[in-house]
């Protein structure tokens, strides 16, 4: 290991943080807790500082308390990022796990990073003594292996957009936190390509937020004013009521709500009728057709067709079955 790395005594609070994560996988015995308290050390490294090099034996297993690390290899003098890890993750040499071989990758700090470390001699001894430690690390390694397999698959078969979507979904927060060139290297795309894809997704997210805002305004207006009960309601008139252009309202309905204007209005009308049918007094004094006209339907046939389309049964069948 590099001689400039200075290991210090760790505090109990930090060790308990590691043990809490381990205990979420399998209960940790009091004896193993004591072992960790005796042998876990603390280490802090600066951004761009190497934790261990290629062709070195990695002597420790690390836990990231704060910060970020990346694993890299070199091919034809080009740096290839193999993984990026942040807080609450374990890191060691993949190719030289447990110090049994020289590492084929090096690990470097992406940010100023605080670590907890336990020497491989100690962890290997504890593996022989404590079943729970073997089980916990097996589960953790399985998780890391699955993520690595998924990442390798998407990089081999996915385009830049699919790789970006995968990374954003599996690593929330990484995209805004970590340098783009590192993520581009990890996903095997050009930095310019990654920035272009990221920009297109940012534009789409902003557009979705705008659509969500207008959908909420539309819903509030419909609930408050019951505009659906107006038999003469049209897309243009409803758009004018809520202060939106007809084109934008059409986009909100078709692209965000995924309903045509008439289906959207009819859904409100039918929901109003269904709610009315739950009131015994209304059922005794009004026919289905009268409720339909009151809800905004202009004809019996339009009411029956819309009800069957959106509910799946006729209004008569619905009423007979107890109006669920």
N, C-alpha and C positions, 0 to 999 in steps of 0.2 A: 504494500500500500504506500501511496505517496507520503514521505516523511513529514510534510508540512501540515497534515491533518492532525488536529489536536482533539482528542477525546476527553470528555469531562464526566463527572458524576451526574447522573440524571436525577430529577426530583420525583417524588412519589406521585404527584398529580399527573405528570406526563406518562409515567408507566401505567397508571390506572386508565388512562385514555386508550392505550394500546390493548390492555386487558379487557376493557369494555367491548371493543370491536371483536376481539377474539371470543369473548363469552357470548356474543350474539350468534356465533356459529355452534359453540359447544361449551358447557360449563367448565370453568378453569378451577382446578383444585387449589387449596390454600398453599400447599407445598410448592406448586408451580409458580404461584404468585410470589412467594419468597425468593425463588430462584431468579425470577425476572428482576425483582428489586435489588438483588445482589449483583447481577451481571449486565443489565442494560446500561449503556452509556449514552451520553449526549454529544452531538457534533453539529457545528454550524459552518456552512460554507457560503461563499459569496457567489453572485451571479458570474457565470462563465468559468467557475472553478471546477476542475475535474475531480470527481469522487474516486474513480479508479479507471485505469487505462486498459487499452487492448494489450493482450499478451501478459497481463498481470493476473495474479490470483486475487480474486475478491474475497477478503477475509471475513466480511460481515454480511448480515442481513439487516437492511435498513427499514425504518418506518418514517414516512414523511410527516413531521408535525406541522410544518408550515413551509410553503414554497412549491417549487416544481423542478423535476429532473427529467432529462431525456436520455435515452439510450441510443447510441449511434455506432455505425460501422463505417469503414472507409473502403470504397471500391473505385479503382482507377483515380485515386486522389480526390474523389468526390465523397462528401459526407452524406450518408443515408440515415435518416432518422427511423429507428425501429419501434420506439414507443415513447410516450410522454406520460408521466405520472405526477399527480399533485397530492394534496393533503389526504391523510388517512389511508394511504396505499403503501404496500411493502415493495421494496426494490432490492434487487441483488443482480449478480451476473446471471444471465439466462444460460449461456453456454458453459459457464463455470460454476453452476449452482452448488452451494454448500462448500465451496472452496476445493472441489474435487478435480478441477482442471483450470487451465488458464482461460481467461475471458477473451472471447472473440469480439466483444464490443466494449466501448467505453461509455461512461455515464458522466454527464456534465450538468451543472446547475443552470436552469433557465432563469431562475430568480434567486435572490438571497434565500437560502433554505436551511431550516432547522430540522435535524434528524435525531432519531433514536437508533441505537445500533446494538446488536448482540453478536458476539464473535461466533463464527461457524463451529469452533471447537466446543463451545458451550451448547449451541443449539443442537448439534449432532449428539452430544451426551444426553441432552434432555429428551431427544427423540426416543432414545433407548429406554427411558425411565417413565415417560408420561404418555399414555394412550391419547389423551385429549389433544396434546400438541400435534401429534401425527395427524389426527382427524382434522383439526382446524386448518393446518397448512395444506392438507390434501384438498379441502374445499376451496381454500383461497387460490391454490394453483389451478384447480379446475376452472374457476371463474376467469382467471387471467388467460388460461389456454383457450377458452371459448371466445373471449374477446379478440384474442390474437387471430384465431381461425376466421372469425367473422370479418375482421379487418382485412386479412389476406385475401379472402374471397371477393370482397367488394372492390378491392384494389385491382384484382385480376380481371373481373368481368364488368365492373360498373364504370359508367362514364363520370366525368368530373362532377356533374350535378348530383349523381347518386352517391358518390364518395362524400361530398359535402353534407348531404342530408344524413348519411349514416353517422358521420363524425359529430354533427350538431346534435343528433338525437342521443347518442351514447356518451357524449362528453359535454353536457350542458355547462356553459360558462367559459369553456376553453377558448372559443373563437374570439371573444373580446379580450381575453386575458393574455393569451400567448402570441408571440410573434408569428405573423402570417407565413414567413418563409419556413419556419419549423413545421407548421401544420401542412404546408404544401409538400415538404419533403416526406412527411409521414404518409401522406395520401398519394404520393408519387404523381403530383401534378405540378405544372409551372406556377410560380407565385402569382404571375399576372393572370393566369387562368383562375386560380383560387379567388383572387380579388374580384374578378369579373362575376363569378358565380355568387360570391358573397353579396356583391352589390345588387344583383338581380333579386336575391332572396330578401334583402333589406327593403327594396322597393315593394316587393310583394307583401311583406309583413306590414309595411306602412299602409298599403292599400287595404289590406284586410282589417286593420284597425279602424280605418275610415268607414269601411262597409259595416263593421260591427257597431260603430257609433250611430250610423243612420238606421240600421236595423232596430236598434234599441229605441231610437226616436220614433220610428214608424210604429213599433209595437206599443209604445206608451200612448201615442196618438190614437191608435185603433182601440185600445182598452178604455181610454178616457172618453172619446167622442163617438165610438161605435159607428164610424163612417160606413162600415159594411152594410148597415141597414138601409142605406140610400140606394134605391133601385137604379138610379141613374149614375152611380159612381163609375168613374173611368180612371185609367192610369194617370192621365193628365190632371184631372181634378184632385186626385189624392196627392199627387206630387206637389201641386200648388198649396194644398192644405198644410203640408209639413215643411214647405220651403225648400224643395229639392227639384232639380230638373227631371223631366220625364225620362231622359236617357239614364241618369244616375239611379233613379228609382227602379228602372228596368234591370240595371246591373245588380242592384241589391237583391231583387227578387230572384232573378235567374241564376246569378253566379254565387250568391252568398246563402240565400234561403233555399235555393234550388226548387222554386215553385213558379209557375206562371202567375200572372196577375189574377186571372179568374179563379185559379185553384186557391191562391192565397186568400182572396176575399171569401170564397165559398167555405173555406175551412173555418174562418171566423163565424160565418153564418151558421154552419152546422154545429160548431161548439156552443153557440148561443142557444140553438134549438135543443141540443142534448141537455144542457144545463136547465132549460125550462121544463123539460120532460121529467126532471127529478122533483118538481114541485107538484104535489097532488092537486092543488087548487087550480093550477094552470091546465093540467091534464083534463080535469072535469069540465072546464069552461071553454077550451079552445081545441079546434081540430088541428091535425098535423099541417094541413094546407094553410090554415090561418096563421100558425106559427111561422111557416115558411115565408109567407108574404110579409109578415112583420119583421122577419130576419133580413129581408132584402131580396129574396127570390122573386122574379117577375112572373113565373109560371110554375104549375105543378110538375110538368115534365122536367124543367131545369132543376128543380129541387130534388126530384127522385134520382135523376141521373148523377147529380153531384154527390148526393148522399151515398149512393151505391159505390161510386168511384172512390170516395175518400174514406168511407167507413167499412165497406166490404159487404154490407147487407142493405136491404131496403129500409126506409124509415119505419114501415109497418112491422117488419121482423124485429127491428131494433127495439121498438116500443113494447112488443109482445114479450121479448126476452128480459124485460125488467130494467132496461135503460142502464147498463153498467157504467 
